[in-house]
């Protein structure tokens, strides 16, 4: 109960904080918001705070672990307008994935941190690919940039916290079919991250160097 209450407080704070961020958005021309196919939105851990500033096109579901911290996280994400399915790679992962697929088939989108829940950083776990394949959806790479902010260098994901009232960029890259390889998905997300950085006049090739040449 305590962690759930903390999650509510955190979620309310994040909701107010996100309202202060000034968003620049780019959506690839290959993405049609009216497309009835499910979007499986893919991103790297560490980028997610700025990504929450983007208003999603329709109800969107996220997979959150059964851990005690997951209880807190699920409440906070619910207050950002996300539906939450509980599950993890170590416990309830298959059931959680099937529930996400069920919702995708009913008209939801989904979000996946590719290198979650605990890394290694810039690796691609199979959950997003499986969800897109089972639901007949499209993989949509996402990236964000926030030149003014704090990076938690000691965190495994280098979590980025933009300063309040600063400008952030979100880029939705070219969609990929559910049969895309892990390397192709990683490159797509890296390109989206680089595109977001370029929108704000920042160097955008740092992540690309981790996954290969564009």
C-alpha positions in Angstrom: 0.0 0.0 0.0 2.8 2.4 0.8 4.5 1.9 -2.5 1.2 2.3 -4.3 0.6 5.6 -2.5 4.1 6.7 -3.4 3.4 5.8 -7.0 0.4 8.0 -7.0 2.3 11.0 -5.6 5.1 10.4 -8.0 2.7 10.1 -10.9 1.0 13.4 -10.1 4.4 15.1 -9.8 5.5 13.7 -13.1 2.3 14.7 -14.8 2.8 18.3 -13.6 6.4 18.3 -14.6 5.8 17.0 -18.1 3.4 19.8 -18.7 6.3 22.3 -18.3 8.3 20.7 -21.1 8.2 22.3 -24.5 7.8 19.5 -27.1 9.1 19.3 -30.7 7.7 16.3 -32.5 8.6 14.5 -35.7 6.5 11.6 -37.1 7.9 9.7 -40.0 5.8 10.1 -43.2 5.4 6.3 -43.3 3.3 6.4 -40.1 -0.4 7.2 -40.5 -2.2 8.0 -37.2 -5.4 6.6 -38.7 -3.8 3.2 -39.5 -5.8 0.6 -37.7 -2.8 -1.7 -37.3 -1.3 -1.7 -33.8 1.9 0.3 -33.2 4.5 -1.4 -31.0 6.5 1.6 -29.9 10.2 0.7 -29.1 12.7 2.8 -27.2 15.9 2.5 -25.1 15.7 2.7 -21.3 16.8 6.1 -20.1 14.9 8.0 -22.8 11.4 7.4 -21.4 10.8 10.5 -19.4 10.8 12.9 -22.3 8.9 10.3 -24.4 6.0 10.6 -22.0 5.5 14.2 -23.1 4.2 13.0 -26.5 0.4 12.6 -26.6 -0.2 9.0 -27.8 -2.7 8.5 -30.7 -4.9 5.9 -28.9 -5.0 3.8 -25.7 -1.5 2.4 -25.1 -0.4 -0.4 -22.8 2.9 -1.1 -21.0 4.4 -4.2 -19.4 5.5 -3.6 -15.8 7.2 -6.1 -13.5 5.7 -7.8 -10.5 8.3 -6.4 -8.2 7.5 -4.0 -5.4 9.0 -1.1 -7.4 6.7 -2.2 -10.3 3.7 -1.6 -8.1 4.9 2.0 -7.6 5.8 2.4 -11.3 2.4 1.0 -12.5 0.5 3.7 -10.5 2.8 6.4 -11.8 2.4 5.3 -15.4 -1.4 5.0 -15.1 -1.5 8.7 -14.1 0.3 9.4 -17.4 -2.5 7.8 -19.4 -0.9 4.4 -19.9 -2.6 1.1 -19.3 -0.5 -1.4 -17.3 -0.1 -5.1 -17.6 2.0 -6.8 -14.8 4.6 -9.3 -15.8 8.4 -9.7 -16.3 10.9 -11.9 -17.9 11.4 -13.8 -14.7 7.8 -14.1 -13.5 4.6 -13.9 -15.4 6.3 -12.7 -18.6 4.4 -15.0 -21.0 1.0 -14.2 -19.5 1.8 -10.5 -19.6 2.9 -10.7 -23.2 -0.3 -12.6 -24.2 -2.4 -9.9 -22.4 -0.6 -7.2 -24.3 -1.2 -9.1 -27.6 -4.9 -9.4 -26.7 -5.2 -5.6 -26.2 -3.3 -4.9 -29.4 -5.8 -6.9 -31.3 -8.6 -4.9 -29.6 -7.3 -1.6 -30.9 -4.5 -0.6 -28.4 -0.9 0.3 -29.0 1.9 -0.8 -26.8 5.3 0.5 -25.6 8.4 -1.6 -25.0 11.8 -0.6 -23.5 13.9 -2.8 -25.8 16.7 -3.3 -23.3 14.6 -3.8 -20.3 14.0 -4.4 -17.6 17.7 -4.5 -16.5 19.8 -4.3 -19.7 22.4 -4.7 -20.9 22.1 -1.2 -22.4 21.3 -1.1 -26.1 20.5 -4.8 -26.3 17.2 -6.0 -27.8 14.9 -8.3 -25.8 12.4 -10.3 -27.9 9.2 -9.0 -26.3 8.4 -6.2 -28.8 9.1 -8.4 -31.8 6.9 -11.2 -30.4 4.0 -8.8 -29.6 4.1 -7.2 -33.1 4.2 -10.6 -34.8 1.4 -12.2 -32.8 -0.8 -9.1 -33.2 0.0 -8.3 -36.8 1.3 -4.9 -35.8 4.1 -2.5 -36.8 7.3 -1.8 -34.8 7.7 1.9 -34.4 11.2 3.1 -33.3 11.1 6.1 -30.9 13.8 8.4 -29.6 14.0 11.5 -27.5 16.5 14.3 -26.9 16.8 16.9 -24.1 20.0 19.0 -24.3 19.3 20.7 -21.0 19.0 18.2 -18.2 20.7 15.8 -15.9 21.9 12.3 -16.8 22.2 9.7 -14.0 25.6 8.4 -15.0 25.7 5.8 -12.3 22.4 4.2 -13.4 22.8 1.3 -15.9 20.5 3.0 -18.3 21.9 6.6 -17.9 18.5 7.9 -17.1 17.9 11.4 -18.5 15.9 14.0 -16.6 15.2 17.2 -18.7 15.2 20.4 -16.8 11.6 21.8 -16.1 10.5 24.3 -18.8 13.2 23.1 -21.2 12.7 22.0 -24.8 12.6 18.3 -25.6 12.3 16.5 -28.9 10.5 13.2 -29.7 11.0 11.4 -33.0 8.9 8.5 -34.3 11.0 6.8 -36.9 10.2 4.8 -40.0 8.0 1.8 -39.1 9.3 -1.8 -39.4 7.5 -5.0 -40.1 7.2 -7.6 -37.3 9.8 -9.8 -39.0 12.5 -7.2 -38.5 15.7 -8.4 -36.8 17.0 -7.2 -33.5 19.8 -5.4 -35.3 17.3 -3.6 -37.6 15.1 -2.5 -34.6 18.2 -1.3 -32.7 19.3 0.7 -35.7 15.8 2.1 -36.2 15.7 3.3 -32.6 19.2 4.7 -32.8 18.2 6.7 -35.9 15.1 8.0 -34.2 17.3 9.1 -31.2 19.7 10.8 -33.6 16.8 12.5 -35.4 15.4 13.8 -32.1 18.9 15.2 -31.2 19.2 16.9 -34.7 15.8 18.6 -34.2 17.4 20.5 -31.2 20.7 21.2 -33.0 22.6 18.5 -31.0 25.0 15.9 -32.2 23.0 12.8 -32.9 25.5 10.0 -33.8 26.5 8.9 -30.3 23.9 6.1 -30.0 24.3 5.1 -33.7 27.9 4.2 -33.0 26.7 1.5 -30.5 24.6 -0.3 -33.0 26.4 0.1 -36.3 26.5 2.5 -39.2 23.3 4.1 -40.6 
